[in-house]
Amino acid sequence: MGCPCELHLHAPDNATARRVTALVRADIERLEAKYSRYRADSLLSRINAVAARGGGIDVDSETAGLLDYAQTCHAQSDGLFDITSGVLRAAWRFDRAEIPRAEVLAALCARIGWEHVTWRRPTLTFGRPGMELDFGGIVKEYAVDRAASLCAEEGIVHGIVNLGGDVRVLGSRPDGSAWRVGLAHPRVAGQTLETISLTAGAVATSGDYERCVLMDDVRYGHILNPRTGWPVRHLAAVSVVADLCVVAGSAATIALLKEASGPAWLAALGLPHLWVDVAGKVGGSLADVQI
């Protein structure tokens, strides 16, 4: 998943703990192999090979579920959450201080748009050549939910799954107390902005501080507006609490993409949340969350 991963389980014995851990790890590795954009043998690479020529492909039920959810996110975000925007990676490289030219971004944006994709289970058809999909905004959070479900199916009632800061808890700690989850400050390394208590559900954070480039005192993050090709510039980080990690993660990302209207959208959504804008202003509330 390209991030630190943690699984903390309370099992009746060591053998059970090892078995469940191996089961969860195998499933996470399966999802990475299936949906990685870096592996030539992944399902996503096969889909993108078809997308590049503007063709169609049938997908399995798991991928269909992810596509259904991506389509819902696209609609609820007014088109800002768009899994066809991965082509912008060709312009933005966050391992070097370089800003893409406007004409490069314009050419890439012409290849973006879920509205150019026809999705009718089980067939996915791309209406124009040169497109591609990227499940990066969904799969890690989906993997968290899968891991928690697998643990529950194996009888684990106390535990926490943490994939790169996207967290899902299974019940309380064995002593009945809540799990304490710290949210990193988006601008001060090593500092916690807020700590919340959870006995169920998930929390996910999206922001501009993990993958970014700083030039002339301007921070360019990896959350990119699919209409302009440019990084979002209003909110620095958003954390959301929800029953499912995939819901928390997509809500956080949509809020970032909505920029100045993100806080109002989050408030209307009704989920516990916290946001920090690029000027350091903090809004929303997670301090009293305990579910």
C-alpha positions in Angstrom: 0.0 0.0 0.0 3.0 2.3 0.0 2.6 3.2 3.6 3.3 1.9 7.2 0.6 -0.7 8.1 -0.4 -1.9 11.6 -2.7 -4.6 12.8 -3.3 -4.8 16.6 -5.4 -7.8 17.6 -6.4 -9.3 21.0 -6.9 -13.0 20.3 -7.5 -15.9 22.7 -4.1 -17.4 21.9 -0.9 -16.8 19.9 -1.9 -19.4 17.2 -5.2 -17.6 16.5 -3.4 -14.2 16.4 -0.9 -15.5 13.9 -3.5 -17.2 11.7 -5.8 -14.1 11.6 -2.8 -11.8 11.0 -1.6 -14.0 8.1 -5.2 -14.0 6.6 -5.5 -10.2 6.8 -2.0 -9.6 5.4 -2.7 -12.0 2.5 -5.9 -10.1 1.6 -4.2 -6.7 1.7 -1.4 -8.0 -0.5 -4.0 -9.5 -2.9 -5.7 -6.1 -3.2 -2.4 -4.4 -3.8 -1.5 -6.9 -6.5 -4.9 -6.5 -8.1 -5.2 -2.8 -8.2 -1.7 -1.5 -8.2 -0.9 1.0 -11.0 2.8 0.1 -10.7 2.4 -3.6 -11.6 2.1 -4.6 -15.2 0.3 -7.8 -14.3 -2.4 -6.2 -12.2 -6.1 -6.1 -13.1 -5.9 -2.3 -13.1 -3.1 -2.3 -15.7 -5.2 -4.6 -17.9 -8.1 -2.2 -17.6 -5.9 0.8 -18.4 -4.5 -1.0 -21.5 -8.0 -1.2 -22.8 -8.8 2.4 -21.7 -5.7 3.6 -23.6 -7.3 2.5 -26.9 -10.8 3.4 -26.0 -12.2 -0.1 -25.7 -14.4 -2.1 -23.3 -13.7 -4.8 -20.7 -15.7 -7.0 -18.3 -14.8 -6.9 -14.7 -15.4 -9.1 -11.6 -17.9 -8.4 -8.9 -15.4 -6.9 -6.4 -14.2 -4.4 -9.0 -17.8 -3.7 -10.0 -18.5 -2.8 -6.4 -15.6 -0.3 -6.4 -16.8 1.2 -9.7 -20.3 1.6 -8.3 -18.9 3.4 -5.3 -16.6 5.6 -7.4 -19.6 6.5 -9.6 -21.5 7.5 -6.4 -18.6 9.6 -5.2 -18.4 11.3 -8.6 -22.1 12.2 -8.4 -22.0 13.4 -4.8 -18.9 15.6 -5.5 -20.3 17.2 -8.6 -17.7 15.5 -10.7 -14.7 16.5 -8.5 -14.0 12.9 -7.3 -13.0 11.3 -10.5 -11.1 8.1 -10.8 -10.1 8.9 -14.4 -7.9 11.8 -13.1 -4.9 9.5 -12.6 -3.5 10.6 -16.0 -2.3 13.8 -14.2 0.5 11.8 -12.6 2.2 12.2 -16.0 2.6 15.9 -15.2 3.0 16.0 -11.4 6.0 14.4 -9.8 6.3 15.0 -6.1 9.9 13.7 -5.9 11.2 16.8 -7.6 10.7 20.6 -7.5 9.0 21.1 -10.8 5.7 22.7 -11.9 4.1 21.4 -15.1 3.4 23.7 -17.9 -0.2 24.9 -18.4 -0.5 23.4 -21.9 0.6 20.0 -20.5 -2.1 20.1 -17.9 -4.7 21.1 -20.5 -3.9 18.2 -22.7 -4.1 15.8 -19.8 -7.4 17.2 -18.6 -8.9 16.5 -22.0 -8.4 12.8 -21.2 -10.2 13.0 -17.9 -13.9 12.6 -17.2 -16.1 9.8 -15.7 -18.8 11.1 -18.0 -16.8 9.6 -20.9 -17.0 6.2 -19.4 -20.0 3.9 -19.8 -20.4 1.6 -16.8 -23.0 -1.2 -17.0 -22.3 -4.2 -15.0 -20.1 -6.1 -15.8 -18.9 -4.1 -18.8 -16.7 -0.9 -18.5 -16.4 1.0 -21.8 -14.1 4.0 -22.4 -15.6 6.5 -24.8 -12.3 8.1 -25.9 -8.7 6.8 -26.1 -6.0 7.8 -23.8 -8.0 7.5 -20.5 -7.0 5.4 -17.4 -8.4 4.6 -14.0 -6.8 5.0 -10.6 -8.4 3.4 -7.5 -5.9 5.2 -5.2 -8.6 7.2 -3.5 -10.7 4.1 -2.6 -8.7 0.9 -2.4 -6.6 1.5 0.7 -9.7 2.4 2.7 -11.6 -0.5 1.2 -8.6 -2.7 2.3 -9.0 -1.4 5.9 -12.7 -2.3 5.9 -12.0 -5.7 4.4 -9.3 -6.4 7.1 -11.7 -5.4 9.9 -14.4 -7.7 8.5 -12.1 -10.6 8.2 -11.0 -10.2 11.8 -14.6 -10.0 12.9 -15.4 -13.2 11.0 -12.6 -14.9 12.8 -14.0 -14.0 16.2 -11.8 -11.0 17.0 -13.8 -8.5 19.0 -10.9 -6.2 20.2 -8.6 -4.7 17.6 -7.5 -1.9 15.4 -6.4 -1.8 11.7 -4.3 1.1 10.6 -3.1 1.4 7.0 -1.2 4.6 6.6 -3.4 6.6 9.0 -6.7 5.2 7.7 -8.1 3.4 10.8 -10.9 1.1 11.7 -11.5 -0.3 15.1 -13.1 -3.5 16.3 -14.9 -2.9 19.6 -13.2 -1.4 22.6 -9.9 -2.4 24.2 -10.1 -5.6 26.2 -10.5 -3.5 29.4 -13.5 -1.8 27.9 -11.8 1.5 27.3 -11.8 3.3 23.9 -9.0 3.2 21.4 -7.2 6.6 21.2 -6.4 7.7 17.7 -4.2 10.7 17.1 -4.5 13.0 14.0 -1.2 14.4 12.8 -0.8 18.1 12.4 -0.5 18.9 8.7 2.2 21.5 9.2 4.1 20.5 12.3 6.0 17.2 12.0 5.5 14.9 14.9 2.8 17.0 16.5 -0.8 15.7 17.1 -3.6 18.1 16.1 -6.3 16.2 17.9 -6.9 12.8 19.6 -10.2 11.0 19.4 -11.7 8.0 21.2 -13.3 5.2 19.2 -14.9 1.9 20.2 -16.4 1.3 16.7 -16.1 2.7 13.2 -13.3 4.4 11.3 -11.4 7.6 10.8 -9.6 8.6 7.7 -7.5 11.7 6.8 -6.7 13.3 3.5 -4.3 16.2 3.1 -1.5 18.0 1.2 1.4 17.1 3.5 2.3 13.5 2.7 3.1 13.9 -1.0 3.9 17.5 -2.0 6.5 19.8 -3.4 7.3 23.2 -1.9 8.3 26.0 -4.4 8.6 29.7 -3.6 6.9 29.1 -0.3 3.9 27.6 -2.0 2.9 24.0 -1.2 1.6 21.9 -4.1 0.0 18.7 -2.8 -1.1 15.5 -4.5 -4.9 16.1 -4.3 -5.5 17.3 -7.8 -8.6 19.1 -9.3 -9.6 17.0 -12.3 -11.0 20.1 -14.1 -7.9 22.3 -13.8 -5.1 19.7 -13.2 -3.8 21.9 -10.3 -3.5 20.9 -6.7 -6.2 22.0 -4.3 -5.1 25.1 -2.3 -7.7 25.9 0.4 -7.7 23.0 2.9 -4.5 21.5 4.2 -6.1 18.4 5.8 -9.5 16.9 6.6 -10.3 14.0 8.9 -13.7 12.3 9.0 -15.3 9.7 11.2 -17.7 7.2 9.8 -18.9 3.6 10.2 -16.8 2.5 7.2 -13.3 3.7 6.4 -14.0 3.9 2.7 -16.8 6.4 3.4 -14.6 8.4 5.8 -11.8 8.5 3.3 -13.8 9.6 0.3 -15.7 12.2 2.3 -12.3 13.7 3.4 -11.0 13.8 -0.2 -14.2 15.3 -1.6 -14.1 18.1 1.0 -10.5 18.9 0.0 -11.6 19.0 -3.7 -14.4 21.3 -2.9 -11.8 23.8 -1.6 -13.6 26.9 0.0 -17.0 25.2 0.0 -15.5 22.0 1.6 -16.3 23.0 5.3 -19.9 23.8 4.5 -20.2 20.5 2.5 -18.8 18.6 5.5 -21.2 20.3 7.9 -24.2 19.4 5.7 -22.9 15.8 5.4 -23.4 15.4 9.2 -20.4 13.1 9.9 -17.9 14.1 12.7 -15.0 15.8 11.1 -12.1 18.2 11.5 -10.5 20.4 9.0 -7.4 22.7 8.8 -7.0 25.3 6.1 -3.7 26.4 4.6 -3.7 29.5 6.8 -3.9 27.3 9.9 -7.6 27.9 10.8 -9.2 24.8 12.3 -12.9 23.9 12.0 -15.4 21.1 12.7 -15.2 19.0 15.8 -13.9 15.5 16.7 -12.9 16.1 20.3 -16.0 14.7 21.8 -16.4 11.8 19.4 -16.8 8.4 21.0 -18.7 5.8 19.0 
